[in-house]
């Protein structure tokens, strides 16, 4: 009987998101493929340094200890071929990450294989791969440079999301982008306050996270000393009155947000510095750049990114 991934949270991750590949990538760019291949073979037993997504992935996999049946599956999707990818495999073993499935594509983009593995989030540092995935309608985000410190004593997994263009689609954001009129945007949202938004690229991902939160809450009822790991925050530029539709949408979808910050255009970075998320998802690069060294993911989806593209 085939191994069923449909009931699990499946993350696809590239080598460049999980590990720091700057040195080996530099050799590939400056000296060519053969020099890169020789370098990786020579260093195949030297563990790569951890990358920006490592603390997030390590904590996700830790959730598998909660129940007998694993909740989370992480699959490596690599542009390496199997030969040069051996160092990545050895590094996964070095860090005791329970990642057992891998795909090596020798320079090809992995986005076509996202549905084959029921992947609900694909992370890569390769901008082109992520744009291809989003254009194909798949849930994907580009890992940006950020703080990769991983405090082992910190057992929480903190995930922060922007709302428009990430959890929901860009319908409402398009209303504002059309003429930059906040009053018109708020009127649109007030008129539809009881109508749930259309899903965005990470809707299924946050659904899975909410399911895990519910399992943690049930586990705590039987084990009062247990402290749930997962903590979800919404950090959005929305404010009153448009926040009501956001709350009603999350309620209808059963999304469990521990915190919500309706910023009304105030810079998100100071709030994020206090939250210290292990990963933060936003569709606007300007917000992510202002967040400094936080581990961030750009979701190049919707009207906000089309406007940036057209103006550049």
C-alpha positions, 0 to 999 in steps of 0.5 A: 500500500502506497504511503499516504501524504494527504493527511499530513502537513507536507513541506517541500524545501530546497537545499538553499533554504535548509542549509547555507550554500553560499561557499559552494554556490560561489564555486559553481558560479566562478569555476563551473560545474566540474569544480563544483562537483569536485568540491562537493565530493571532497567535502561530502562528509563536512556538514553544511552550516544551517540555513535560514529555514533550519530553525523552522523546519527543526521545530516542525519535525519536533511536532512528530513526537506528539503522536504515534503517527507523524503530523509533518513530512518534509521533502527535500527538493534540490537542484543538485543531482544525486552525486552532488546532493550527497553532501546535503543528505549527509548534512541532514543526517548530521543534524538528525533531521527526520527527512527521508524523502528527497528529489534531485533534479540537476538544475531543473525547477522543482515546482512541477513536482509540488502536486505529486507530493501534496506539498502545502508549502515549498520554500526555496532561496531561488527567486525564479523557482518560487515565481514559477511555482506561484504562477502555476498556482502552487503554495511557495515562498522565497526564503530571504537572508535572516537570523539563523540563530536557533536557541535549543532551549526555546521550544516554541514554534512561532509563525507570523503571517501577513493576511492579504495576499498570503492567507487570502487572495488579493481581491481586497488589496486590489480595491486599495491598489486601484486608487490608493483610497483607504476609505473605499477599501474600508467600505468594501470590507464593511459591505462584505464583513460577513462574507469570507475572503477567497483563499490565498496561496498559504490557506491550506498551509495555515489550515494544517497548522491550525489542525496541529494546534487543535491536536496540541490543545487536546493533548494538553487537556490530558497532559496539563503540564504540556506547553503547546509548541505552535504559536501563530500570529497575524501581522497585517496592515489592516485596521478598523473597520476592515479587521472585522472581515479578517476575524470573521474569515479566520473564524469561518475557516477554523484558523487559530491565531494566538495573536493578531496585530492590525497595524493600520500602516504602522511599520511591522518591524518593531512588533516582529522584533518582539514576537521573534517569529521563526518565520514570517510570511508577507507578499510585499518585499518592502515590509520584509526588508524593513523587518531586518534580520528576521527569518522571512519569506516573500510570497510573490503573489497578487496585485502587490507584486504585479505593481512592483514588477510594472513600476520597476 
